[in-house]
Amino acid sequence: MSNQETLRSRLLGIDGRGYGAYKSIGGSYSFGRYTLFIDHVQSDPFAPPSRLRVRVDQRLASFPPELYATTPRRIALEDYLMRQFGRAISRHARGHRGTGKSGLITIGHCGQEILERTGAVVNKEYVEIRFNVGLPARGRTITGREAVRIFFEEIPAIVNESLFYKSLDAAALKQQVELVEDQEFLRAQLDERGLVAFVANGAILPRESGVSDRPLTRGRVIPFQSPPELEVSFELPNRGTVTGMGVPRGVTLIVGGGYHGKSTLLRALERGVYNHIPGDGRELVITVDDAVKIRAEDGRSVEKVDISAFINNLPHGQDTRAFSTENASGSTSQAANIVEALEVGTRLLLLDEDTSATNFMIRDGRMQELVAKEFEPITPFIDRVRQLYEHLGVSTVLVVGGSGDYFAVADRVIMMQNYIPLDVTRRAREIALRHRDERRVEAVGTFNRITRRIPLPASFILEGRAKVKARGTDEIIYGHMDIDLQDVEQLVDPAQLRAIAEIIKYAAKHYVNGERTLREVVLAVLADIDREGLDVVSPFKGLHPGDYARPRVQEIAAAINRYRRLQVRQQL
């Protein structure tokens, strides 16, 4: 390790030289109160920025051990420090100066969700933050004196303001740590209470806009209030008693007129698989952690998925017990999405009529009379939804605006009226009884078994210099093949996509052996992450690992399932 003056001397010594001379500054430097690691130096001002770490000895950082004593607490603390570091950047960094990314200091962006990330590490020995710096230049000529300002003025101010306990708002930090602990506790309690979700009274579900995930704060903001029939209470470790609406296991419909809050409630439940920051409004909207949002997804690829419970007897004799296509229709894609979710172990399906294939969801009595069942290959979801629960233990929450036939199969019906939920189950059942002869159940046999699939190693071979990378929250490039994830709605952060890209590569190397099922492969990778941290999937061993956030089993599997070169064999 060198001292900070060595870095100053090197920066001044390369002032005015070609950009490649920056390579000489790589290494570690003592700055007294912290150590600076320059792990990777960019090759060009337009290249991805240089990767740096700052490490503060815990004896100086002085974070109370109780703030990181458990995994949920540690993740909450690391998230808080990343946000504080980011805010300090906005206050102390001068920003862009020069060519390309010159002068930019950046850290992974944290949204409304609190995710396990590689951007921060807290343990009993030290606190570490991983961030990026665009080393400054004019053209491709080093501006060493600007670099000195970054390393000796801006970064020290950022570190001093964000990585020492005494510099932070202790009450706000404690609030976030305790909130995450309460969220995890509440989620763990759902099963024993017979629930799949909980929405606290007072929650703010509407978002600021269609392009913002922040809570609505202007206009008529209506706090959530549970119907009396569904109200339940929990005693949380830190917050104490919290009361709200419990969504029971089984089949739950969310109904109501347009613009009355049906989809807003469902979207909150979708995001309830994640913990949220204080002030989000959905802090105590909690859903079982394996819930999956299901939708139609025209054009996706499908590889040997058994969709025969929903689609059978296709023209030309195509076998739907091992259904494959490069261009799925709305109905076949939705059937595959459900079966794939079940294959990796979901307990809750979330559906919205607006994003579903109509012919997959319902076939009413009039259509049954006109088109005989022998000429209709689709068994609609309405005729399988109860079997999913009764035979497989999988619950469904479904937003319905126009298909009242679903009243007959629902355990609970919640009507949203001016963003206020009402329990209208009894009335819905009365209506269903009056109209019970209008359609016939078309399901043949029971839906009580899921066919598991085994990914084959040949699928994931990377040839030559082919790379793996992510683009935004919509796309992964694996070799020369794009994986389109724009309809996987519970991916909430680009850093999750970057992690998934590396997880697929890591899984292919370590666990895809032609014997393990897809679920077993993904769980094996996540077990490594649990044991060694998310850094384990990074190609930068022992260095700045990159900006990754932990994804769920469900989204990892969704990415693999949408990989167009995927080859599988079904488990016998």
DAJOMO-V702229 format. One record per residue. N is the residue number from 1. PHI is phi in whole degrees, 0 to 359 (NA if undefined). Layout:
n->(N,N)
phi->(PHI,PHI)
This chain:
n->(1,2,3,4,5,6,7,8,9,10,11,12,13,14,15,16,17,18,19,20,21,22,23,24,25,26,27,28,29,30,31,32,33,34,35,36,37,38,39,40,41,42,43,44,45,46,47,48,49,50,51,52,53,54,55,56,57,58,59,60,61,62,63,64,65,66,67,68,69,70,71,72,73,74,75,76,77,78,79,80,81,82,83,84,85,86,87,88,89,90,91,92,93,94,95,96,97,98,99,100,101,102,103,104,105,106,107,108,109,110,111,112,113,114,115,116,117,118,119,120,121,122,123,124,125,126,127,128,129,130,131,132,133,134,135,136,137,138,139,140,141,142,143,144,145,146,147,148,149,150,151,152,153,154,155,156,157,158,159,160,161,162,163,164,165,166,167,168,169,170,171,172,173,174,175,176,177,178,179,180,181,182,183,184,185,186,187,188,189,190,191,192,193,194,195,196,197,198,199,200,201,202,203,204,205,206,207,208,209,210,211,212,213,214,215,216,217,218,219,220,221,222,223,224,225,226,227,228,229,230,231,232,233,234,235,236,237,238,239,240,241,242,243,244,245,246,247,248,249,250,251,252,253,254,255,256,257,258,259,260,261,262,263,264,265,266,267,268,269,270,271,272,273,274,275,276,277,278,279,280,281,282,283,284,285,286,287,288,289,290,291,292,293,294,295,296,297,298,299,300,301,302,303,304,305,306,307,308,309,310,311,312,313,314,315,316,317,318,319,320,321,322,323,324,325,326,327,328,329,330,331,332,333,334,335,336,337,338,339,340,341,342,343,344,345,346,347,348,349,350,351,352,353,354,355,356,357,358,359,360,361,362,363,364,365,366,367,368,369,370,371,372,373,374,375,376,377,378,379,380,381,382,383,384,385,386,387,388,389,390,391,392,393,394,395,396,397,398,399,400,401,402,403,404,405,406,407,408,409,410,411,412,413,414,415,416,417,418,419,420,421,422,423,424,425,426,427,428,429,430,431,432,433,434,435,436,437,438,439,440,441,442,443,444,445,446,447,448,449,450,451,452,453,454,455,456,457,458,459,460,461,462,463,464,465,466,467,468,469,470,471,472,473,474,475,476,477,478,479,480,481,482,483,484,485,486,487,488,489,490,491,492,493,494,495,496,497,498,499,500,501,502,503,504,505,506,507,508,509,510,511,512,513,514,515,516,517,518,519,520,521,522,523,524,525,526,527,528,529,530,531,532,533,534,535,536,537,538,539,540,541,542,543,544,545,546,547,548,549,550,551,552,553,554,555,556,557,558,559,560,561,562,563,564,565,566,567,568,569,570,571,572)
phi->(NA,261,268,297,292,297,296,301,298,294,295,291,291,259,303,87,271,293,300,300,293,300,305,289,267,301,132,239,220,274,249,81,279,207,248,255,249,257,277,216,253,298,272,199,298,265,284,308,295,292,257,232,227,238,237,245,300,299,295,263,295,64,282,303,305,294,285,225,287,234,300,301,296,298,299,297,294,298,300,299,293,298,294,293,298,297,294,295,301,296,273,246,273,282,85,298,205,114,270,61,264,307,85,280,249,224,222,308,283,253,269,284,268,259,242,290,228,270,285,214,224,233,213,289,264,202,241,226,239,251,211,234,224,275,295,283,201,251,64,244,257,297,254,297,289,293,297,299,298,297,280,246,238,286,298,302,295,296,295,298,274,235,242,239,307,293,271,256,281,299,293,293,297,298,301,293,299,290,296,298,299,296,298,296,297,297,298,291,275,301,303,290,265,72,243,247,198,214,233,290,300,92,298,253,269,295,261,302,196,292,246,232,264,285,290,292,236,248,78,272,266,252,295,290,220,294,297,305,294,250,286,224,231,232,255,270,299,245,280,87,285,231,237,182,270,266,265,285,301,115,250,243,259,246,239,140,288,298,68,256,111,297,291,296,296,297,296,296,294,304,280,291,286,248,277,233,285,302,90,290,96,248,305,244,260,236,236,307,285,249,297,231,279,248,211,286,212,306,94,286,272,224,234,50,261,277,256,295,294,250,223,210,57,291,304,68,71,296,279,267,284,217,283,227,199,268,211,293,280,301,287,292,293,291,298,296,300,294,296,295,295,295,298,261,99,286,252,214,257,242,228,235,309,295,248,249,282,303,289,281,277,201,226,281,300,294,292,299,289,279,251,296,302,295,252,238,284,269,267,293,303,302,267,240,297,287,297,304,281,287,253,243,72,258,274,223,244,230,275,232,246,224,245,293,301,293,303,289,248,270,274,212,235,250,256,270,226,54,68,252,278,235,274,244,301,298,295,297,293,298,295,299,296,291,244,293,266,276,215,253,291,252,292,249,75,249,256,224,212,247,275,278,237,245,291,260,303,300,298,250,292,259,262,59,259,301,242,238,202,241,234,58,253,243,210,242,251,247,67,249,242,275,247,273,241,295,260,269,282,263,281,244,212,304,294,294,295,298,294,300,303,287,296,299,297,295,297,298,284,254,230,280,233,80,238,282,287,303,298,296,298,295,295,295,296,293,294,296,295,300,279,243,94,296,303,298,271,285,284,262,295,75,238,309,280,100,263,239,232,289,268,270,308,297,283,297,297,299,294,297,295,263,284,286,258,299,237,223,234,283,285,283)
